[in-house]
């Protein structure tokens, strides 16, 4: 499992907290096209300026922020390859 939170500052001074979680557990098993082998979860919270608690908002309204957070999470956890030199 991989998780990332990102805070976006909005033009009106409020903030948006986007949390993304990728679940990779099913990769341990044989691939089966009839089943989902990777799942993700997005949770978006709207935080008013000066308040610590926010309210959950509709993900469809904030897809750009969800995609940006998911891409950053993928960059953090994707395999890193280095070039090997032959001697």
C-alpha distance (Angstrom), angle and dihedral (degrees) to the residues before:
residue distance angle dihedral
X1 . . .
X2 3.80 . .
X3 3.80 126.1 .
X4 3.81 135.4 -171.6
X5 3.80 134.5 176.0
X6 3.79 123.3 -162.4
X7 3.81 129.8 -177.4
X8 3.80 119.5 -146.8
X9 3.81 120.3 -162.9
X10 3.80 110.8 -139.2
X11 3.81 126.7 -147.1
X12 3.82 92.1 -109.3
X13 3.83 92.3 58.1
X14 3.79 94.8 -103.0
X15 3.79 123.4 115.2
X16 3.77 137.8 -130.5
X17 3.81 120.8 -146.6
X18 3.80 114.4 -156.8
X19 3.80 119.5 -169.3
X20 3.80 120.9 -171.1
X21 3.80 125.7 -173.9
X22 3.81 124.1 -174.2
X23 3.81 118.0 -161.9
X24 3.81 114.3 -152.3
X25 3.82 99.3 167.7
X26 3.78 94.8 109.8
X27 3.83 91.0 63.0
X28 3.81 87.3 79.3
X29 3.78 89.5 70.0
X30 3.81 132.1 64.2
X31 3.79 113.4 -76.5
X32 3.79 111.7 -101.9
X33 3.80 116.8 -175.3
X34 3.79 91.1 -155.3
X35 3.83 91.5 64.3
X36 3.78 134.6 56.3
X37 3.81 108.1 -105.3
X38 3.79 98.4 -174.5
X39 3.75 128.4 31.6
X40 3.77 134.8 -176.2
X41 3.75 135.6 -163.6
X42 3.81 127.3 -153.0
X43 3.80 123.6 -165.7
X44 3.81 119.4 -176.6
X45 3.80 122.0 -167.5
X46 3.82 125.3 -171.9
X47 3.82 111.5 -145.0
X48 3.79 119.6 -164.3
X49 3.79 116.9 -142.0
X50 3.80 111.7 -86.5
X51 3.82 94.7 13.5
X52 3.80 125.7 106.3
X53 3.80 97.7 -160.5
X54 3.77 120.4 64.8
X55 3.77 138.1 -172.7
X56 3.79 127.0 -111.0
X57 3.79 111.8 -110.6
X58 3.78 135.4 -163.5
X59 3.83 111.2 -80.3
X60 3.82 92.8 -145.1
X61 3.82 89.7 66.7
X62 3.82 92.3 57.6
X63 3.83 104.8 38.1
X64 3.81 93.7 132.2
X65 3.81 91.6 57.7
X66 3.82 91.9 44.2
X67 3.82 91.3 51.5
X68 3.81 92.4 48.2
X69 3.81 91.7 50.7
X70 3.82 92.4 45.8
X71 3.82 91.5 50.7
X72 3.81 91.3 50.9
X73 3.80 90.0 49.7
X74 3.81 90.7 50.5
X75 3.81 90.5 49.5
X76 3.82 89.2 52.3
X77 3.80 94.6 51.5
X78 3.80 107.3 28.4
X79 3.80 116.1 114.1
X80 3.77 114.4 -86.2
X81 3.80 115.5 -139.2
X82 3.77 125.1 -165.4
X83 3.76 125.5 -165.0
X84 3.77 115.8 -107.8
X85 3.77 119.2 -143.4
X86 3.76 119.3 -145.2
X87 3.77 117.7 -136.0
